[in-house]
Amino acid sequence: MADQVVTCILRSGGRDLALLDRALVSLEQQSHAAVRALVVAWRDAESIRSFVARRAASRLLIRVIDSPDTGCRSTALWNGLAAVDTPFFAVLDDDDTLMPNHLAAGLATLSAYPNVDLAYSGTVEVDESRSARSLLWFAHFEPIRFRVANTIASHAWVARARLLPSIGDDPEFVVGEDYYLLLRFACVGHFAPTWRLTAEYRRRDDDPTHSALAALPASLERIRRRFHFAPVRPEGLYREAVGEDAARILKRLIRRRQFRKGLTLYLRDIARLPARLAALPGFLSERGVRGLLRRIADRGVGRGR
């Protein structure tokens, strides 16, 4: 899917433009090159346009559209969704960032599973006030659990454009609009994890531009009512494939741990180290680098010598 274009919607307004620039840089650094940024300016539109025009040229195509400041975060998001004209789309708030492999991992998952409509990643919470990072969400998709509580960050996914007809009209949410959108998608489509931690959810102390959390309980109650009778789609179709993915990643993690342990044992065995180093060229010519790495990893579980 290297040639498939992804439109990434960025809502912007009322924040330091340096944050918008940081978000755009994270899109410029994506390993998947075919990316377009759709900046939805719901406030300070002229300043945002001027800022984008002054940025150094790059492979990232940036388009700025206006959205009225209705006091509802959903308005800008729905206007951005209506402007998507590419086969795939994603979302990124202007104060968050994505790791370079985020879009590539999402597209790879969608390519592997043609019936999957949305691929989502795990999320790292970045506390910028304390320079701390912690795991926020990283789990298999459970539709029943998801109906009760959100487990996917607002910018942690890539979706096919065929989901767009399901969004409906602007729900006029002050907060919680991203969760509402994902619930609408979940009613008609299938979700699969990328099993990659590629979304960064950034927060700062005393930032007045964060979501109006005081309005969150009312939004969640509206969401509960709207989806009370909506059917929950089963997840069984992708259990085996996801299980294979998880097993592969777990095996790799275990192997790396064994390698580190085995290498430590080799280096600490000072008495035998000169003889092993002398035998290294012959071992490499016979079994190669992979054979050497395998021997060290086996040492980590007590089998090799």
C-alpha positions as CSV (number, residue, x, y, z in Angstrom):
1,M,0.0,0.0,0.0
2,A,3.0,2.3,-0.4
3,D,1.1,4.3,-3.1
4,Q,-2.2,4.6,-1.2
5,V,-2.8,8.2,0.0
6,V,-3.9,8.9,3.6
7,T,-5.6,12.1,4.6
8,C,-4.8,13.1,8.2
9,I,-7.3,15.5,9.7
10,L,-5.8,18.0,12.2
11,R,-8.1,20.3,14.1
12,S,-6.4,23.5,15.0
13,G,-7.3,26.8,16.7
14,G,-6.6,28.7,19.9
15,R,-3.3,27.0,20.6
16,D,0.4,27.9,20.1
17,L,1.2,27.3,16.4
18,A,4.4,25.6,17.5
19,L,2.2,22.7,18.6
20,L,0.6,22.5,15.2
21,D,4.1,22.6,13.6
22,R,5.2,19.7,15.8
23,A,2.2,17.7,14.7
24,L,2.9,18.4,11.1
25,V,6.5,17.4,11.5
26,S,5.4,14.1,12.9
27,L,3.4,13.6,9.7
28,E,6.4,14.7,7.5
29,Q,8.5,12.0,9.3
30,Q,6.1,9.1,8.5
31,S,7.7,6.2,6.8
32,H,4.6,6.0,4.6
33,A,5.2,8.8,2.2
34,A,1.8,9.3,0.6
35,V,0.3,11.5,3.3
36,R,-1.8,14.7,3.1
37,A,-2.6,16.9,6.0
38,L,-6.1,18.5,6.2
39,V,-5.9,21.3,8.8
40,V,-9.4,22.3,10.0
41,A,-9.1,25.8,11.4
42,W,-12.0,26.4,13.8
43,R,-10.4,29.5,15.2
44,D,-7.5,31.9,14.0
45,A,-7.9,30.6,10.5
46,E,-5.9,33.4,8.8
47,S,-3.0,33.0,11.3
48,I,-3.0,29.3,10.6
49,R,-3.0,29.8,6.8
50,S,-0.2,32.3,7.0
51,F,1.8,29.9,9.2
52,V,1.3,27.0,6.9
53,A,2.3,29.1,3.9
54,R,5.6,30.1,5.6
55,R,6.6,26.6,6.5
56,A,9.5,25.1,4.5
57,A,8.4,23.0,1.6
58,S,8.3,19.2,2.2
59,R,6.7,16.1,0.7
60,L,3.7,16.7,3.0
61,L,0.8,18.3,1.1
62,I,-1.2,20.6,3.5
63,R,-4.6,22.0,2.9
64,V,-6.4,24.4,5.3
65,I,-10.2,24.6,5.5
66,D,-12.4,26.7,7.7
67,S,-14.9,25.5,10.3
68,P,-17.2,27.6,12.4
69,D,-16.4,27.9,16.1
70,T,-19.7,26.5,17.5
71,G,-18.3,25.6,20.9
72,C,-18.6,21.9,19.9
73,R,-15.4,20.0,19.2
74,S,-17.3,17.6,16.9
75,T,-18.1,20.4,14.4
76,A,-14.5,20.7,13.2
77,L,-14.0,17.0,13.1
78,W,-17.2,16.3,11.1
79,N,-16.3,19.1,8.6
80,G,-12.9,17.5,8.2
81,L,-14.3,14.1,7.6
82,A,-16.6,15.5,5.0
83,A,-13.6,16.9,3.1
84,V,-11.7,13.6,2.9
85,D,-11.2,12.5,-0.7
86,T,-8.6,9.7,-0.4
87,P,-9.0,5.9,0.1
88,F,-7.7,6.1,3.8
89,F,-7.9,8.7,6.5
90,A,-6.7,9.3,10.0
91,V,-7.1,12.0,12.7
92,L,-4.5,13.9,14.8
93,D,-5.1,16.7,17.3
94,D,-2.6,19.6,16.9
95,D,-1.1,19.0,20.4
96,D,-0.5,15.3,19.9
97,T,2.1,13.4,17.7
98,L,2.5,10.1,15.9
99,M,5.6,7.9,15.7
100,P,7.1,7.5,12.2
101,N,5.7,4.0,11.7
102,H,2.2,4.8,12.7
103,L,0.5,5.1,9.3
104,A,2.6,2.3,7.8
105,A,1.6,-0.1,10.5
106,G,-2.1,0.8,10.1
107,L,-2.0,0.4,6.4
108,A,-0.1,-2.9,6.7
109,T,-2.8,-4.3,9.0
110,L,-5.6,-3.1,6.6
111,S,-3.7,-4.7,3.7
112,A,-3.4,-8.0,5.6
113,Y,-7.1,-8.0,6.4
114,P,-9.2,-6.7,3.5
115,N,-12.4,-7.0,5.6
116,V,-11.0,-4.8,8.4
117,D,-12.1,-1.2,8.2
118,L,-10.1,0.4,10.9
119,A,-6.6,-0.5,12.3
120,Y,-5.6,1.0,15.6
121,S,-2.4,1.2,17.6
122,G,-1.4,1.3,21.2
123,T,-0.9,4.7,22.8
124,V,1.8,6.2,25.0
125,E,0.8,9.0,27.3
126,V,3.4,11.7,27.4
127,D,3.4,14.0,30.5
128,E,5.3,17.0,29.1
129,S,5.3,18.8,32.5
130,R,7.3,16.0,34.1
131,S,9.0,14.5,31.0
132,A,7.4,11.2,31.8
133,R,6.0,8.5,29.5
134,S,3.6,5.7,30.4
135,L,1.5,3.1,28.6
136,L,-2.1,4.3,28.1
137,W,-3.8,1.8,25.9
138,F,-2.6,-1.4,24.2
139,A,-5.1,-4.2,23.9
140,H,-7.1,-6.5,21.7
141,F,-10.4,-5.0,20.5
142,E,-13.3,-6.1,22.7
143,P,-16.6,-4.7,21.3
144,I,-18.6,-5.2,24.5
145,R,-16.0,-3.5,26.6
146,F,-15.6,-0.7,24.1
147,R,-19.3,0.1,24.3
148,V,-18.8,0.8,28.0
149,A,-15.4,2.7,27.9
150,N,-13.1,4.0,25.2
151,T,-9.8,2.1,24.8
152,I,-8.6,3.7,21.6
153,A,-7.0,7.2,21.6
154,S,-8.6,9.8,19.3
155,H,-5.6,9.8,16.9
156,A,-4.5,6.1,17.2
157,W,-6.1,4.7,14.1
158,V,-6.2,4.6,10.3
159,A,-9.4,3.8,8.5
160,R,-10.8,3.1,5.1
161,A,-12.9,5.8,3.4
162,R,-15.8,3.3,3.1
163,L,-16.6,4.0,6.7
164,L,-17.3,7.7,6.1
165,P,-21.0,7.3,5.0
166,S,-21.7,6.0,8.5
167,I,-20.8,9.2,10.4
168,G,-24.2,10.9,10.2
169,D,-24.7,14.6,11.0
170,D,-22.6,16.6,13.4
171,P,-23.7,15.3,16.8
172,E,-22.7,18.6,18.4
173,F,-20.5,17.2,21.2
174,V,-18.5,19.6,23.3
175,V,-16.3,16.7,24.3
176,G,-16.3,12.9,23.7
177,E,-16.8,13.3,19.9
178,D,-13.9,11.0,19.1
179,Y,-15.3,8.2,21.1
180,Y,-18.7,8.7,19.6
181,L,-17.2,8.6,16.1
182,L,-15.4,5.3,16.8
183,L,-18.6,3.8,18.2
184,R,-20.4,4.7,14.9
185,F,-17.6,3.0,13.0
186,A,-17.8,-0.1,15.2
187,C,-21.5,-0.5,14.5
188,V,-20.8,-1.0,10.8
189,G,-17.1,-2.0,10.5
190,H,-14.4,-4.3,11.9
191,F,-11.5,-3.2,14.0
192,A,-8.1,-4.8,14.3
193,P,-5.0,-3.8,16.3
194,T,-1.6,-3.1,14.7
195,W,0.1,-4.4,17.8
196,R,2.4,-1.3,17.6
197,L,2.7,1.5,20.1
198,T,2.7,4.4,17.7
199,A,0.4,7.1,19.0
200,E,1.6,9.8,21.5
201,Y,-1.1,11.4,23.7
202,R,0.5,14.5,25.0
203,R,-0.6,16.4,28.1
204,R,0.6,19.5,30.1
205,D,-0.4,20.7,33.5
206,D,-2.8,23.6,33.7
207,D,-3.4,23.8,29.9
208,P,-6.6,25.6,29.3
209,T,-6.9,24.3,25.7
210,H,-7.6,20.7,26.8
211,S,-11.0,19.2,26.4
212,A,-13.8,20.6,28.6
213,L,-13.8,17.6,30.9
214,A,-16.6,19.1,33.0
215,A,-18.9,18.4,30.1
216,L,-17.7,14.8,29.7
217,P,-20.3,13.1,32.0
218,A,-23.2,14.6,29.9
219,S,-21.5,13.6,26.7
220,L,-21.1,10.0,27.9
221,E,-24.7,9.8,28.9
222,R,-25.8,11.0,25.5
223,I,-23.5,8.3,24.0
224,R,-25.0,5.7,26.2
225,R,-28.5,6.6,25.1
226,R,-27.7,6.7,21.4
227,F,-26.1,3.3,21.4
228,H,-28.3,1.6,23.9
229,F,-30.1,-0.5,21.3
230,A,-27.3,-0.7,18.7
231,P,-26.1,-4.3,18.1
232,V,-22.5,-5.2,19.1
233,R,-20.6,-6.7,16.2
234,P,-18.7,-10.0,17.1
235,E,-14.9,-10.0,17.1
236,G,-14.3,-13.7,16.3
237,L,-13.5,-13.3,12.6
238,Y,-10.0,-12.0,13.4
239,R,-9.1,-13.9,16.6
240,E,-6.7,-16.3,15.0
241,A,-4.9,-13.7,12.9
242,V,-4.5,-11.4,15.8
243,G,-3.4,-14.3,18.0
244,E,-0.7,-15.1,15.5
245,D,0.4,-11.5,15.5
246,A,0.5,-11.4,19.3
247,A,2.4,-14.7,19.5
248,R,5.0,-13.5,17.0
249,I,5.7,-10.3,18.9
250,L,5.8,-12.1,22.2
251,K,8.3,-14.6,20.8
252,R,10.5,-11.8,19.6
253,L,10.4,-10.1,23.0
254,I,11.4,-13.4,24.7
255,R,14.1,-14.0,22.2
256,R,15.6,-10.6,22.8
257,R,15.6,-11.1,26.5
258,Q,17.3,-14.5,26.1
259,F,19.9,-12.9,23.8
260,R,20.7,-10.2,26.4
261,K,21.0,-12.8,29.1
262,G,23.2,-15.1,27.0
263,L,25.5,-12.3,25.9
264,T,25.9,-11.3,29.6
265,L,26.9,-14.9,30.5
266,Y,29.4,-15.1,27.6
267,L,31.1,-11.8,28.6
268,R,31.2,-12.7,32.3
269,D,32.9,-16.0,31.5
270,I,36.3,-14.4,31.3
271,A,38.3,-17.7,31.3
272,R,36.7,-19.0,28.1
273,L,36.4,-15.6,26.4
274,P,39.8,-15.7,24.5
275,A,39.1,-19.1,23.1
276,R,35.6,-18.2,22.0
277,L,36.9,-15.0,20.3
278,A,39.6,-17.1,18.5
279,A,36.9,-19.5,17.2
280,L,34.6,-16.7,16.1
281,P,35.7,-16.3,12.5
282,G,35.3,-20.0,11.8
283,F,31.9,-20.1,13.5
284,L,30.8,-17.1,11.4
285,S,31.9,-18.6,8.1
286,E,30.1,-21.9,8.9
287,R,26.9,-20.6,10.5
288,G,26.8,-16.9,9.8
289,V,25.6,-14.0,12.0
290,R,22.2,-15.5,12.5
291,G,23.7,-18.7,13.8
292,L,25.8,-16.7,16.2
293,L,22.8,-14.8,17.5
294,R,20.9,-18.0,17.9
295,R,23.8,-19.6,19.8
296,I,23.9,-16.6,22.2
297,A,20.1,-16.6,22.7
298,D,20.2,-20.4,23.4
299,R,22.9,-19.7,26.0
300,G,20.4,-17.4,27.7
301,V,18.0,-20.3,28.3
302,G,20.8,-22.6,29.4
303,R,21.2,-24.8,26.3
304,G,24.3,-23.5,24.5
305,R,27.9,-23.5,25.5
